[in-house]
Amino acid sequence: MSQEILPKQPTIKNPPEQFAGDVWVDPIVAPQDGDQRATFALVKFAPGARTAWHSHARGQFLRVTQGVAHFGTRDGALITAHPGDTVYVSAGEEHFHASAEGTFMEHFAMLENADDPSTTTTWLEHVTDEDLAGH
């Protein structure tokens, strides 16, 4: 058994292929051995920034810590969440995360890797303005 302080990971600007606008991630937790799957990160969105459509093999929990967040699904459902709200997205659900116009937004993102970590998240096309409006 051991316990240790893990080295701080640098903030990463997310790639434009998967995000529109400026979005940064601070990795906090990643698997440390072969039996672990949990990942945990703080994600920071500039006003109006958003992810592309995507899904997660084992679902995802998102805890809003600052600003106003929008989460959308393919059926046009749009959830608005505020600091202290936790949103659950089920496994395989295609969705997006976005910051409301005029405000920065932060959320913690918690998920478990798939058996093959390269298939944990499936990235799809960019979200349109109509998608963001819930149409």
Secondary structure, DSSP 8 states (H G I E B T S, - for coil): -----------EE--TTTEES-EEEEEEE---STT--EEEEEEEE-TT-EE-SEEETT-EEEEEEES-EEEEETTS-EEEE-TT-EEEE-TT--EEEEE-TTS-EEEEEEEE--SSGGGSEEE-----HHHHTT-
